[in-house]
């Protein structure tokens, strides 16, 4: 039976652009899941010191604020929100 590589391949390409502390192993393991599931499960494996937020939709006010203006506890929900967005 043929495998649909479309979503998995798209997730792997998307994950390859992100900084991972585990070399991307979590993203590879979860690549067959929908992107929001992969992002949620692999959130802790992201290199949080190297992520820069850009809210292109204007829907997340936290992502638009500077790091000095926002407490660290607020960044986690912001990241989860941004990674839950569908990228076209």
C-alpha positions in Angstrom: 0.0 0.0 0.0 1.5 3.4 -1.0 2.4 5.9 1.8 1.2 9.5 1.6 4.5 11.3 2.1 2.9 14.7 1.6 2.1 15.8 5.2 5.1 14.0 6.7 7.5 15.5 4.1 6.0 19.0 4.6 6.4 18.7 8.4 10.0 17.6 8.0 10.8 20.5 5.8 9.1 22.9 8.2 10.9 21.4 11.2 14.2 21.6 9.4 14.0 25.4 9.6 13.8 25.4 13.4 16.6 25.2 16.0 16.4 21.9 18.0 18.3 20.9 21.1 17.9 17.2 20.2 19.0 17.5 16.6 15.5 17.3 15.4 14.9 13.7 16.6 11.5 14.6 18.2 10.3 16.3 15.0 11.3 13.2 12.9 9.5 10.9 15.3 6.3 13.1 15.3 6.4 14.1 11.6 3.5 12.0 10.6 1.2 13.9 13.0 -0.5 17.2 12.1 1.8 20.2 12.6 0.0 21.5 15.7 0.5 18.1 17.4 4.2 17.9 16.4 4.7 21.4 17.7 3.0 20.6 21.0 4.9 17.3 21.6 8.3 18.7 20.5 8.0 22.1 22.2 10.5 21.3 24.9 13.1 20.1 22.3 13.1 23.6 20.7 16.2 25.7 21.4 14.2 28.6 23.1 17.3 30.8 23.2 17.5 30.9 19.4 13.8 31.4 18.5 12.7 34.9 17.4 8.9 35.6 17.2 7.4 37.3 14.2 3.6 37.6 14.3 2.8 38.0 10.6 -0.9 37.8 11.2 -1.1 40.4 14.0 -3.1 38.1 16.2 -0.6 37.6 19.0 0.3 40.7 21.0 2.8 38.8 23.1 4.8 37.9 20.0 5.1 41.5 19.0 6.4 42.7 22.3 10.1 42.8 23.2 11.6 40.2 25.5 12.3 42.8 28.1 8.7 43.9 28.1 7.2 40.4 28.6 7.9 38.0 31.5 9.4 34.6 30.5 6.3 32.8 31.7 4.3 34.4 29.0 6.5 33.2 26.1 5.4 29.5 26.4 1.7 30.2 25.5 2.8 32.6 22.8 5.0 29.9 21.2 2.3 27.3 21.4 -0.1 29.8 19.8 2.2 30.6 16.9 3.1 27.0 16.2 -0.6 26.1 16.2 -1.2 28.4 13.3 -1.4 26.7 9.9 1.4 27.9 7.6 0.4 28.0 3.9 
